[in-house]
Amino acid sequence: MDNVTHTLFAATLARTPLGRAGRGTAAALILASNAPDIDIVATAGGPLKYLEWHRGPTHGPLGVVGLAVVTAGLVWIGRGILDRRRAHAEPAPARAGADAQVDASLAMLAAVSLVGVLLHVLMDLPTSYGTRILSPFDWHWFAVDWLPIVDIYLLGALVVGLLGRPSPAQRRAKAAVVLLLMATNYGVRAVSHQQALAVAPWLFGPTLPELCDPPPTAGAGLLDSWPRRVPPSAPTSGRRCLVEIAAMPSFISPFKWRIIAQMSNAYEIHDIDLLDQSFREPDQESGAPWRLTLRYPNVWTPAVQRAATTHIGQRYLGFSRFPAARSVVDAHGVTTVRWTDVRFVGMIALDQPRSGPDLFTATVRLSPDGQILEEKLGR
């Protein structure tokens, strides 16, 4: 999720009984809800460092606990400094009125901060971008694919809920309504995601090949993770096969999805709208939706395999969920290998630094004898 959403969500939580635990809890919630994204400092080391560390240890178990403690300490110290300044600037009666709310203890601030940091990570998990919830113990990415990086409906509900100057009772009531709307939004997107996956085989029709490997055991599939612990086996017959199908959310509607079918030699993409009448009649053949499928080759030649061993290749492939590989040889025998994360093809890149190269594409150039001539992010 974006930091605006995290901040507004924390401000909403501050209007619930959680925010009445004592003076300083609202500040702790807001700071803690943004604390995991402190990894933005990795951009000082360049775009590759950002790609390597973003949503890493600050979103893992040690980061959740550590950031909660640090946040509580900062709020505790900041509140003490503010009190001392007020003591010199205000007369005693004024201070008594201003300090009517009991100060939250350091332990309470730590508990509230822990809630804020944990909810930040849990809000990142259902996005298609994903997060590394087990780092630094396990650097795999995990995602549920229910929401885009910025959910305009979630953002709208949070903004409306914070408007005006209601009474304390009204603030608590509005916060409860907003939280209910958020839960409804998550539920609708979860159901819509399952429906999108259900109609996916019909979208690709007779062009959809058989699975490369047996389907996963029952209960698997809610959390997707990458890079794959065990790569899919290649078809022994040499024919293409299906690795997996995923449904990526859109920014506009919870009923519009991008279906990505990963084949053994390509990615095939189809955008769908579940409110479209044709998806209510999956037996209808006249539309032949598979004719509108976009195809991105993913051919791992020896040059691609060599490029994957480079520093940038390893870092990029550790991040990219659906890296489509292409290689081109010029007249001098120089091979250009390029990977593009199919998740972000044609979409707005909202979760990368505003300056610098495109983080969702990596390029490596090799000489005819396999020596690395250039490696970089971007085209």
C-alpha positions as CSV (number, residue, x, y, z in Angstrom):
1,M,0.0,0.0,0.0
2,D,1.0,3.6,-0.5
3,N,2.0,5.8,2.5
4,V,-1.0,8.0,2.1
5,T,-3.3,5.0,2.7
6,H,-1.2,3.8,5.6
7,T,-1.3,7.3,7.2
8,L,-5.0,7.7,6.8
9,F,-5.7,4.2,8.2
10,A,-3.6,5.0,11.2
11,A,-5.5,8.2,11.8
12,T,-8.7,6.2,11.6
13,L,-7.4,3.7,14.2
14,A,-6.6,6.6,16.4
15,R,-10.4,7.3,16.5
16,T,-11.1,3.9,17.9
17,P,-10.7,2.8,21.5
18,L,-7.1,2.0,20.6
19,G,-6.4,5.7,20.3
20,R,-7.7,6.3,23.8
21,A,-5.0,4.4,25.5
22,G,-3.3,7.6,26.5
23,R,-1.6,10.7,25.1
24,G,0.9,9.8,22.4
25,T,-0.9,6.8,21.0
26,A,-2.2,8.7,17.9
27,A,1.3,9.8,17.0
28,A,2.7,6.3,17.7
29,L,0.1,4.8,15.4
30,I,0.8,7.2,12.5
31,L,4.6,6.8,12.8
32,A,4.5,3.0,13.2
33,S,2.1,2.6,10.3
34,N,4.7,4.2,8.0
35,A,7.9,2.9,9.8
36,P,8.5,-0.2,7.6
37,D,8.9,2.0,4.5
38,I,12.0,3.5,6.1
39,D,13.8,1.1,3.7
40,I,13.4,4.0,1.2
41,V,16.9,5.0,2.4
42,A,18.3,2.2,0.3
43,T,17.8,4.4,-2.7
44,A,21.0,6.2,-1.5
45,G,22.9,3.2,-2.8
46,G,21.2,3.3,-6.2
47,P,18.1,1.7,-7.7
48,L,19.5,-1.8,-7.5
49,K,19.9,-1.5,-3.7
50,Y,16.3,-0.3,-3.4
51,L,15.2,-3.3,-5.4
52,E,17.2,-5.5,-3.1
53,W,16.1,-4.1,0.2
54,H,12.6,-2.8,-0.4
55,R,9.9,-4.6,1.7
56,G,12.7,-6.7,3.1
57,P,13.8,-7.0,6.8
58,T,11.8,-3.9,7.8
59,H,8.7,-5.9,6.8
60,G,9.9,-9.2,8.5
61,P,9.6,-10.4,12.1
62,L,12.7,-8.6,13.5
63,G,11.7,-5.4,11.7
64,V,8.2,-5.5,13.1
65,V,9.4,-5.8,16.7
66,G,12.4,-3.5,16.3
67,L,10.5,-0.7,14.6
68,A,7.7,-0.9,17.2
69,V,10.2,-0.4,20.0
70,V,12.0,2.5,18.2
71,T,8.8,4.2,17.4
72,A,7.6,4.0,21.0
73,G,10.9,5.4,22.2
74,L,10.8,8.3,19.8
75,V,7.2,9.2,20.8
76,W,8.1,8.9,24.5
77,I,11.1,11.2,24.0
78,G,9.3,13.6,21.8
79,R,6.4,13.9,24.2
80,G,8.9,14.7,27.0
81,I,10.5,17.4,25.0
82,L,7.1,18.9,24.1
83,D,6.1,18.9,27.8
84,R,9.2,20.7,28.9
85,R,8.7,23.4,26.2
86,R,5.1,23.9,27.2
87,A,6.2,24.1,30.9
88,H,8.2,27.2,30.1
89,A,5.7,28.7,27.7
90,E,2.3,28.2,29.4
91,P,1.0,29.0,32.9
92,A,0.1,26.1,35.2
93,P,-3.7,26.3,34.7
94,A,-3.3,26.2,30.9
95,R,-1.0,23.2,31.2
96,A,-3.5,21.4,33.4
97,G,-6.2,21.8,30.8
98,A,-3.9,20.7,27.9
99,D,-2.7,17.7,29.8
100,A,-6.1,16.4,30.8
101,Q,-5.5,13.1,28.9
102,V,-3.3,10.6,30.8
103,D,0.1,10.0,29.3
104,A,0.4,6.5,27.7
105,S,3.1,4.5,29.4
106,L,6.2,3.4,27.4
107,A,4.9,-0.2,27.3
108,M,1.5,1.0,26.0
109,L,3.2,3.0,23.3
110,A,5.2,0.0,22.3
111,A,2.1,-2.2,22.1
112,V,0.3,0.4,20.0
113,S,3.3,0.8,17.8
114,L,3.5,-2.9,17.3
115,V,-0.1,-2.9,16.1
116,G,0.7,-0.1,13.7
117,V,3.8,-1.8,12.2
118,L,2.0,-5.2,11.9
119,L,-1.0,-3.8,10.2
120,H,1.3,-2.0,7.7
121,V,2.8,-5.4,6.7
122,L,-0.7,-7.0,6.6
123,M,-1.9,-4.3,4.3
124,D,1.0,-4.8,1.9
125,L,0.5,-8.6,1.8
126,P,-2.8,-8.6,-0.2
127,T,-1.3,-6.4,-3.0
128,S,0.0,-7.8,-6.2
129,Y,3.4,-6.2,-5.5
130,G,3.8,-8.5,-2.4
131,T,6.1,-8.3,0.5
132,R,8.9,-10.4,2.2
133,I,7.2,-11.2,5.5
134,L,9.9,-13.7,6.6
135,S,13.0,-11.7,5.8
136,P,15.8,-11.8,6.8
137,F,15.2,-15.5,7.6
138,D,13.6,-16.2,4.2
139,W,13.9,-13.8,1.3
140,H,11.0,-15.1,-0.7
141,W,8.2,-12.7,-1.7
142,F,4.6,-13.4,-0.7
143,A,1.3,-12.0,-2.1
144,V,-2.4,-12.6,-2.2
145,D,-3.2,-10.5,-5.3
146,W,-6.5,-8.9,-4.1
147,L,-5.6,-5.2,-4.3
148,P,-3.4,-2.9,-6.5
149,I,-0.7,-0.9,-4.8
150,V,-3.1,2.0,-4.6
151,D,-6.8,1.2,-4.0
152,I,-8.9,4.2,-4.8
153,Y,-11.9,2.8,-3.0
154,L,-10.0,2.1,0.2
155,L,-8.4,5.6,0.0
156,G,-11.7,7.3,-0.7
157,A,-13.4,5.6,2.3
158,L,-10.5,6.6,4.6
159,V,-10.6,10.3,3.4
160,V,-14.4,10.6,3.8
161,G,-14.2,9.1,7.3
162,L,-11.8,11.7,8.5
163,L,-13.6,14.8,7.1
164,G,-15.4,17.3,9.4
165,R,-15.2,18.0,13.1
166,P,-17.4,15.4,14.7
167,S,-17.8,14.9,18.5
168,P,-15.7,12.1,20.1
169,A,-18.7,9.7,19.9
170,Q,-19.3,10.6,16.2
171,R,-15.6,10.0,15.5
172,R,-15.7,6.5,16.9
173,A,-18.9,5.8,15.0
174,K,-17.4,7.0,11.7
175,A,-14.2,5.0,12.3
176,A,-16.4,1.9,12.8
177,V,-18.2,2.5,9.6
178,V,-14.9,3.0,7.7
179,L,-13.4,-0.2,9.1
180,L,-16.6,-2.0,8.0
181,L,-16.3,-0.6,4.5
182,M,-12.7,-1.6,4.4
183,A,-13.6,-5.2,5.3
184,T,-16.3,-5.2,2.7
185,N,-13.8,-4.0,0.1
186,Y,-11.4,-6.8,0.9
187,G,-14.1,-9.3,0.9
188,V,-15.5,-8.2,-2.5
189,R,-12.0,-8.3,-4.0
190,A,-11.2,-11.7,-2.6
191,V,-14.4,-13.2,-4.1
192,S,-13.8,-11.4,-7.4
193,H,-10.3,-12.7,-7.5
194,Q,-11.5,-16.3,-7.1
195,Q,-14.1,-15.7,-9.9
196,A,-11.4,-14.3,-12.2
197,L,-9.3,-17.4,-11.7
198,A,-12.3,-19.6,-12.3
199,V,-13.1,-18.1,-15.7
200,A,-9.4,-18.0,-16.8
201,P,-9.4,-21.4,-18.5
202,W,-12.4,-20.4,-20.6
203,L,-10.6,-17.2,-21.6
204,F,-7.7,-19.0,-23.2
205,G,-10.0,-21.7,-24.6
206,P,-8.4,-24.5,-26.8
207,T,-5.0,-22.7,-26.7
208,L,-4.5,-23.5,-23.0
209,P,-2.0,-26.5,-22.7
210,E,-1.8,-29.1,-20.0
211,L,-0.1,-28.4,-16.7
212,C,3.7,-28.9,-16.6
213,D,3.5,-30.3,-13.1
214,P,0.8,-31.9,-11.1
215,P,-1.5,-29.3,-9.3
216,P,-0.5,-28.3,-5.8
217,T,-2.0,-30.1,-2.8
218,A,-5.3,-29.0,-1.3
219,G,-5.2,-25.8,0.7
220,A,-2.2,-24.3,-1.2
221,G,-2.6,-21.3,-3.4
222,L,-4.0,-18.5,-1.1
223,L,-0.5,-17.1,-0.7
224,D,1.7,-17.1,-3.8
225,S,5.4,-16.9,-3.3
226,W,8.5,-16.3,-5.6
227,P,11.1,-16.9,-6.7
228,R,10.1,-20.5,-7.0
229,R,11.7,-22.9,-4.6
230,V,11.4,-25.7,-7.2
231,P,11.3,-24.5,-10.8
232,P,8.6,-26.1,-13.0
233,S,9.7,-29.2,-15.0
234,A,10.1,-28.8,-18.7
235,P,7.7,-30.9,-20.9
236,T,9.5,-34.1,-21.9
237,S,7.8,-34.1,-25.3
238,G,9.2,-30.7,-26.1
239,R,5.7,-29.2,-26.4
240,R,4.7,-26.2,-24.4
241,C,2.9,-26.6,-21.1
242,L,1.1,-24.4,-18.4
243,V,3.1,-23.4,-15.4
244,E,0.5,-21.4,-13.6
245,I,-2.3,-18.9,-13.9
246,A,-2.6,-15.7,-11.8
247,A,-5.1,-12.8,-11.7
248,M,-3.7,-9.3,-11.1
249,P,-6.1,-6.6,-9.8
250,S,-6.7,-3.3,-11.7
251,F,-6.6,0.2,-10.3
252,I,-10.1,1.1,-11.7
253,S,-12.5,-1.7,-10.6
254,P,-12.5,-4.7,-8.3
255,F,-14.2,-6.6,-11.1
256,K,-11.5,-5.9,-13.7
257,W,-8.5,-8.3,-13.7
258,R,-5.4,-9.1,-15.7
259,I,-5.1,-12.8,-16.2
260,I,-1.5,-14.0,-16.7
261,A,-0.9,-17.5,-17.9
262,Q,2.7,-18.6,-17.6
263,M,3.6,-21.1,-20.2
264,S,6.9,-23.1,-20.5
265,N,8.0,-20.7,-23.3
266,A,5.9,-17.5,-22.9
267,Y,3.5,-15.4,-20.9
268,E,0.0,-14.9,-22.2
269,I,-2.1,-12.0,-20.9
270,H,-5.8,-11.4,-21.1
271,D,-7.7,-8.5,-19.4
272,I,-11.3,-9.3,-18.3
273,D,-14.2,-7.5,-16.7
274,L,-16.4,-9.9,-14.6
275,L,-19.4,-7.6,-15.1
276,D,-19.2,-8.2,-18.8
277,Q,-22.3,-10.2,-19.9
278,S,-20.1,-12.7,-21.8
279,F,-18.6,-14.0,-18.6
280,R,-22.0,-14.9,-17.3
281,E,-22.3,-17.5,-20.1
282,P,-19.0,-19.3,-20.2
283,D,-20.3,-21.9,-22.7
284,Q,-20.7,-19.3,-25.4
285,E,-18.2,-19.9,-28.2
286,S,-19.0,-17.1,-30.6
287,G,-16.8,-14.5,-28.8
288,A,-13.6,-16.6,-28.9
289,P,-11.8,-14.4,-26.4
290,W,-8.5,-16.3,-26.8
291,R,-8.0,-14.5,-30.1
292,L,-7.4,-11.3,-28.1
293,T,-4.6,-12.7,-26.0
294,L,-1.3,-10.8,-25.8
295,R,1.8,-13.0,-25.9
296,Y,5.2,-12.2,-24.4
297,P,8.0,-14.7,-25.3
298,N,10.0,-16.2,-22.5
299,V,12.8,-18.2,-24.0
300,W,15.8,-19.1,-21.9
301,T,18.6,-19.5,-24.3
302,P,22.2,-20.2,-23.1
303,A,22.8,-16.4,-23.3
304,V,19.9,-15.8,-21.0
305,Q,21.2,-18.4,-18.6
306,R,24.6,-16.7,-18.6
307,A,23.0,-13.3,-18.0
308,A,21.0,-14.7,-15.1
309,T,24.3,-15.4,-13.2
310,T,25.3,-11.7,-13.2
311,H,24.8,-9.5,-10.1
312,I,22.0,-7.6,-11.6
313,G,20.4,-10.7,-13.0
314,Q,20.3,-12.4,-9.7
315,R,18.9,-9.4,-7.9
316,Y,16.3,-8.7,-10.5
317,L,15.2,-12.4,-10.7
318,G,15.0,-12.4,-7.0
319,F,12.4,-9.6,-7.2
320,S,10.5,-10.3,-10.4
321,R,7.5,-12.6,-10.2
322,F,6.9,-13.1,-13.9
323,P,10.2,-12.3,-15.7
324,A,9.7,-12.6,-19.5
325,A,13.2,-13.1,-21.1
326,R,14.1,-12.0,-24.6
327,S,17.5,-12.1,-26.3
328,V,18.6,-10.4,-29.5
329,V,22.0,-10.9,-31.3
330,D,23.3,-7.9,-33.4
331,A,25.5,-8.0,-36.5
332,H,28.6,-8.0,-34.3
333,G,27.5,-11.1,-32.3
334,V,26.7,-9.1,-29.2
335,T,23.7,-10.5,-27.4
336,T,21.2,-8.2,-25.5
337,V,19.2,-10.0,-22.9
338,R,16.2,-8.3,-21.4
339,W,13.8,-9.3,-18.7
340,T,10.5,-7.5,-18.1
341,D,8.2,-8.3,-15.2
342,V,4.9,-9.0,-16.9
343,R,2.9,-7.9,-13.8
344,F,3.7,-4.2,-14.7
345,V,3.4,-4.2,-18.5
346,G,1.3,-1.2,-19.4
347,M,0.6,-0.3,-15.8
348,I,1.5,2.7,-13.7
349,A,4.6,2.1,-11.6
350,L,3.5,3.5,-8.3
351,D,5.9,1.6,-5.9
352,Q,9.3,2.6,-7.2
353,P,11.4,5.8,-6.8
354,R,10.2,8.6,-9.1
355,S,13.7,9.1,-10.5
356,G,16.2,6.7,-12.0
357,P,15.7,3.7,-14.4
358,D,12.6,1.5,-14.7
359,L,12.9,-1.1,-11.9
360,F,10.7,-3.6,-13.6
361,T,13.1,-4.2,-16.5
362,A,16.7,-5.5,-16.5
363,T,19.2,-5.6,-19.4
364,V,22.4,-7.5,-19.8
365,R,24.7,-7.3,-22.9
366,L,27.2,-10.1,-23.6
367,S,30.1,-10.4,-26.1
368,P,30.2,-13.3,-28.6
369,D,32.5,-15.2,-26.1
370,G,30.0,-14.8,-23.2
371,Q,31.8,-11.9,-21.4
372,I,29.5,-9.3,-19.7
373,L,29.7,-6.0,-21.5
374,E,26.9,-4.2,-19.6
375,E,24.3,-4.8,-17.0
376,K,21.7,-2.3,-15.8
377,L,18.1,-1.8,-14.7
378,G,15.9,-0.4,-17.5
379,R,16.1,-0.7,-21.2
